[in-house]
Amino acid sequence: MEPGPGGACRPPKPGLGRSRPGGAGSSLSRPGPGCRVAAVLPAGGCGERMGVPTPKQFCLVLERPLISHALRALESVHWIEDIVVAVTRENMEAMEDIIQRYQHKRIALVESGVTRHRSIFNGLKAMAEHGATMKLSKPEVVIIHDAVRPFVEEDVLLKVVTAAKEHGAAGAIRPLVSTVISPSADGCLDHSLERARYKASEMPQAFLFDVIYKAYEQCSDYDLDFGTECLQLALQYCQTKAKLVEGTPDLWKVTYRRDLYAAESVIKERISQQICIVKDTKEDGEHVGLLEEMLRNEFKHANITSQAWGHSARDLDHIILEPYYNFVCVNVMNSGCHETQKLLKLLEDSHLSIFYPLVVISVHFVADNSVSLGEKMEDLRQIRELAKEVKKRNILLYGLLIYYPQDELKLQERLGQGTDIIAALIKERNPGLAGQLLVA
């Protein structure tokens, strides 16, 4: 990482994009809160507790900056009209690069302050002052969220916004995990709090814009420099009691290095739940049906669709709208990788892989006595070259060769092995195995 002026942290140039389940259009059919809503994300910190030189909001999760995951979560909610990100001057160019690379929409950038509260205030001032260059306007309700909380869902956002409209302020809360204690000056226990009477304040929070803006205009320098709780400012300076809304378990904040691995694990689990089995109408043998059945048993809670296509890529247009992030492509006997190539072209044109790595498993069935392994390996040598090319566009291509015998028990065993391999590839999304031809 390059140091910025005055020792400020500067993130690396972001790499290829990878992440958010659900897709940008997933909330279009759902009702909104019925008022103008915007959001502010303070993103000016250096993340000292993370223990890495890169500010945590720019650390990569599935090769995509953490802040991009948070932005994707907010912009997928159609009724949030503007998202203002407060970022340091040193990181402004990198943030602009992230917005362009991952095609984020409705984002405006302002310079952050030296503390979290000052950054939020800068974001609010940009809306209140109707900045001509950013084309922002004052919302009725503003959401304040963290750039390092990537898993906020629309239901929670709607609850806090609706509560803020009625009460003036609202925030998500969660039960305390640990008991809170107060130490004395000599390092001994002074007293402890009764855990059942207290809650952990989380994000998102929402406010009537005039309430929170008035609170920030009145608060002291001490509040701006050392305070952390926005709900307290609304109470202290505007006498607005916040409505507390029960949040979901996934509202946690990425704070330490281990949290990056936890976030990656959550994302992998989510995007592994949409699987499309693609097969040609000519490939309708018993072995294909059995493999599909085994996959459905393996991924009991996943959304699995089976799609046969003919001669047009339009036969698979609907999978782009869902969207799916995992594809099991069954190739017609002795056709090489023709079906896989058609699918890859469709996925490249869709740009789905901007957000998350797409997994494509090219499955080839071969009868035990038809050809030798060496001959089939030669026929499928192009998988490695294909994989190398599409990996540049964040598509992970794997090959799977399944020899199926005439004996039914042995067939079940081979297909079971193939199912295990497919499940592992989808769940792990290991880029190091891309281009490999695995055998069951």
N, C-alpha and C positions, 0 to 999 in steps of 0.2 A: 504494500500500500504506500502511495505517495503522501508525504506530509503536506498539508496545506499551509498557507501563511499563518504564522503565529502558532504553529504546531497543531493546527486543526486536523481532524481525521478526514481522509479522502477515500472514498470507496473505489474499488477496482472497476474497470469498465465491465458492464454486465455481459454475461455470456448468452448462449442460446436460451430461449424461454422454455420453462417447463411448468405449470400448475393450474386452476380452481374448478372443482366439480360443479356441474350443473349448467354451465354455459351462460353467456351474457343475456340471452333472451328468456331465461327460465322464469322470471317474475312478471313478464309482460301481461299475463292474463289475471294477475292478482290485484285486488284493490289497494290503493295507497291511502295515506292518512288524510287526504283532502285539503292539503295546504302546501305552500311552497317550502321545501326542505333542502338544506345544504349540509355539508359536513366539513369539519376541520380536522386535519391530522397533523399534530406536531411531530416533526421528524428531524430535529436538529441535534439530538444527543449523540454522544460518542460511545455509549454502551460500555462503560468501564468494567461493569460486573461480568460482561461476556468474556473478558480475558483475551480478546483478539484485537488486532490493530484496526480492523474494519468496523465501522459503526454497525451495530447489530441489524438496523433496518436495511442495510445493504448486503448483509451476509446472504450467501446463496443457499436456497433450499430447493432441491431437485434442479440445480443449476440456474435458478431464477431468484432475483433479489427478494428478500422477505417482504419489503414494502410493496412490491408488485402483487403479491398474493393478497395483501390487505386491500389494496386499491381495487383489485378484481372483485373482491367480496362486496365492496360498496357500490361499484359501478354496475354490477349485475342487478341492483335494485333500481328499477326504472324511475321511481318517484324521487330519488335523490338527484337533484338537478345540477348541483355544483359540488366539487370536492376540492377544497383548498389545502394544499400541502405546504407546511412551513419547513423550509430546509436551509441549511447554512449557505452562505455565499460561495464557499469553497466547493460545495457539493451540488450547486445549482445545475451546472452543465451535465453532471452525471445523472441527475434526476430527470432532466430533459431527455437524455439519451434513453433512460428506462421507459419513459412515457411513449417515445416514438417506437422503440424496439418492440414493446409489447402491446402497442396500439391501444393504449388507455385513452378513454374519452372523458370529457367534462372535467378535466383537471386543470387547476390554476396553481401557480407557484408563487409563494411570497418568501421573503427572507425571514428566517427564524430569529428568535431572540436568544439570549444567553441561558435562559431557563425555560422549562416547559410552559409555565404560565405566560411568560412573555411571548413565546411562540404562538400560543393559542390566541392571545390578544392581537398579535399581528395579523393572524388569519381573520379574526372578526372585524378588524379595522378595514381590511381589504373589501369585505362585503358591505360594511356600513358606508364606506366612502365611494362606493360605486365606481371602482377603478376602470377608467375607459379602456385601458390597454388589455385588461383581463375580461371585460364585458360581464362583470359580476353584478348581481343585484341583491338587495337585502332579503333574506328569507324570513318566513314567519317563525320557523323552528330550525335550530341548528343542532346537528349531532356532533359531539366531540368523541373521537375515537383514537386509538393508539396505532401507530404505523407497524407495531410489532405484535398485533393481535390479529392473525390472519383468518380466523375461523368464525367470525361473526355471521349469523344467519339473519335473513330478512324478518323472520317472526320476532326476534328479539329487537331488532331495529324499529319495527312497527310498534311494538309494545311501549318502548321508551318514548317514541315520538308522540304517540297517542296520549300517554300519561303526561308528557310535558305540555301538550296543548291545553289540558284540563287544569294542571296544577302549577304550571310555570317552569317546572324542572323535574327531571326523572333520571334515575340511574339504575343500572343492573347491579345486583348483589349476588353473592354466593355464600354458603355456609363456611365458617372458619374451619380450617383443617387442623390447626394447632392451637393450643391455649396460649393466650397473650399474657406475658408477665412483665412486671416492671422491676428492674434491678435497682438497688440502692447505689449510693456513690462509691461504696467500698466493694462493689461487684457481687453483693449477696442479694438474695430475693427480698424484695420489698413487699410486693403483693401481686396477685394474679387476678385476671378478669374471669368472670363466669362466661364460658364460651357460648353457651346457649343464648345469651342475651345480646350477642354481637354478630355482625356480619362483615364479610369482606366486600369492600367497594370495588367494582370492576368497571370495565367499559363495555358497551357504549353508554354515554350519557347524552341527554337531550334537554334543550332549554328553549323557551320562548326567546327569540333573538334579543328583544329589548331588555329582558331580564338579565341575561348573562353579560350583555355588552355594558349595561349600566353598572353591574357589579365590578367588572374589570376597570371601568373608568374611575370608580371610587376607591378601589383597593390600594393598600399601601405598597411601598417598595419592598417591605419585608414580605408581604404576601406574595408579590410577584417573584421574589428571589428564592423564597424558602417554602412556599406553600405547594401542595400537590393536589388538593381536593377541590374540584370546581363546584361541586354541590354545596360545599361549605361557604364559598364566596357568595353564591346566590342567597343562602340563608343569612349570612352576616350583613350583607350590604343591601339586599332587597327584601329581606324578611320573607323569602319564598322557600317554603318547606318542600323539599323534593319528594316525589312519590318513588318508592323503592320497588323495583320490578325484579322478580326472581330470574336470574340468568341461567344459561345452560352450562354444562361442564366444560365445553370447548372454548370458553371465553378467556382462557388463560393467556398470560403474556410471556413471550419469549424473552427470557432474561439471561440465562446462563448458556454456555456452549452446549450442554446436554439437551437443552430445549430445542436446539436446531434439529437434532436427530429425532426428537419426539415429534416435531412438526412434520418432518419428512415422512415419518411412519404414518401419521394421521392422513396426510395427503395421499400416500400410496394406497392406503386402505380404502379411501373414498373413491379414487379413480379406478380401482380394481373392480368396482361393482357394476360397471357397464361393459358388457361383452357382446360382440357381434360375431356370429359364426357365418362366414361367407362361403357359399359353395355354388358350383355350376350346376345347372339343371341336369347335366349328363352324369354327374357323380352322385348316384342315389343308392349305392350299395349298403348292405346291412352294416358294414363296419363304420360307415359315416354316421348312421343313425345311433349306433351304440356309443360312439365317441361323444356325440352331442348329449345323450342321456347321462353319461358319466360326468360330463362337465356341469350339467345342471345339478347333479347330486353333490359335486365338489363345491360349487358356488351356490349354496342353498338360498342365500339372501340377495343374490345379485340379480340385476336385470339382464337377462340373456335373451337375445333375439337371434333367430336363424333366418338368413336371407339367401335365396337362390337368385342368381342373375343370369340373364341371357347374353345378349351381344352389346348392350348399352350400359355405360357407367351410371346412367340416370336411374337404373334399377336400385341403386343404393343411395339416392339423394337424401332419403329420410334419416340416414344414420348421421349425417352432418348436423341435422337440426336437434337431435336428441340431447347432447352428442355422446358418441362412444369414444372410449380411449383405448380399447383393447379389441383386436381382431384376430380370429382364427380363420385363416383362409385355406380351404381345402382345394387342392389343385386337381384338375382332371388327369386321369391316368395317362402317363407318357406325354404330358403337355409341357414338361419342364416347369417354369415359373410364370407361365402366361397369365393365369388368374391373379397371382400375386402382383404382377406388374401393373395390371389394370387397377387393382385396389390401391396400390401405392400412388399411382397418378391421380386418382380421385382424392386421396388424402392430402397430397401435396397441394392440390388446387384449393382445398377447403381451408387451409391455414389453421386447422384445429391445433396443430402442434406448437403454435406460438405460446400456448399457456401451459401445456403439460406434455411430457413425452408420450407419444403413441406407441403401443406395442403391437406389432404385427407378427404373427407366427404362421409361417408358410408350411402347411402340413402336406406331406406326400405319402400316399399309401402305395405299397408295393407288395404283390403276392410273393410268398416265399420262394416260389420256383420260377418267377418271371425273369428277373435279371439279378446279376450279382451286385453286392454292395459297392464294389469298385466302379461298376458301370453306372450305377445310379448316382454315386458321388460325383462322377464326372459330368453327368447330365445336370446336376444341380450346383456346379461350381460357381454359377453366376450369382448365387445367394450372397456370397462374400462381397462381390463387387457392388451389387445392389445395396447391401447394408451399408457399405462405406459411403455411398452417395447420399442415401436418405438420412443417414445419421446427422449430416450437416443441417438437416431441416428438422431435427429433433424427433425422428421416427426410428424406433429400435426394431430392426428386422431380425428374426431368428428363423432357422430352418428346423423342421422336425420330420424325420423319416420313420414311418411306422411299417414294419413288415408284418403282414397279417397272414396267419396260417389257415388251413381249412378246418383244423380242429377247433371246436367252439371254446373249449376251456382255455387253450393257448391264446385264442383271439382275445378273450376277456382279459387275460393277463397282459398281453401287449398293449391293449387299449388303456388298461389301468395305468401302465407305465407312462404311456403318452399323456394321459390326463394329469398325472403328477408333474410331468415336465412342464406342461402348459400352465398349470396353476402356479408353479414356482416362478416361471418367467413373468407372468402377469403381476404377481404379488411383489417380486423383488425389483423388476424393471432394471436389471443390471446391464449398463451400457457396455461393460467389458465382454459380455457374451454375444453382443450383436454381431451378426455375420457367421455365427457358428451353426453347423448342421448337426443336430443332436439325433440320436437313434434310439428307438424304443423297440 
